[in-house]
Amino acid sequence: MTILRKRIDRLERNRPALDADVPFELIGLAPDVAARFMAAKAQGTFPRSLCDADLHALVALGDELGVI
C-alpha cells in the first residue's frame, strides 16, 4: 500500500461523518446553521426567520463557491 493511500485511509477514518440530511451545497456551513436553513425552507419562512449572522454565513459560502 502506498504512503498516500495510507494517509487517505487515515483521514477517511478520522473525518467527522457528514449528516445525510444536509444537502451537498450546505456542507460548508456549520451544522447548526445548515439545520436552521433547512428548517426555515421546510416551514416556508426562509429567509425571514434566519438571523443576520446565518444569512451572512450563507452569502459567504456562496461567495466561496462562486455561485453568488
JOPEZI-V858188 format. One record per pair of residues at least 4 apart in sequence whose C-alpha atoms are under 7 Angstrom apart, sorted by sequence separation. I is the first residue (numbers start at 1). J is the second residue. D is the distance in whole Angstrom. If there is no record, write none. Layout:
I/J/D
I/J/D
This chain:
1/5/6
2/6/6
3/7/6
4/8/6
5/9/6
6/10/6
7/11/6
8/12/6
9/13/6
10/14/6
11/15/6
22/26/6
23/27/7
29/33/6
30/34/6
31/35/6
32/36/6
33/37/6
34/38/6
35/39/6
36/40/6
37/41/6
38/42/6
39/43/6
40/44/6
41/45/6
45/49/6
46/50/7
50/54/6
51/55/6
52/56/6
53/57/6
54/58/6
55/59/6
56/60/6
57/61/6
58/62/6
59/63/6
60/64/6
61/65/6
62/66/6
63/67/6
1/6/7
22/27/7
29/34/6
40/45/5
41/46/5
50/55/7
62/67/5
63/68/6
40/46/5
62/68/5
26/34/6
40/49/7
22/34/7
33/54/6
28/61/7
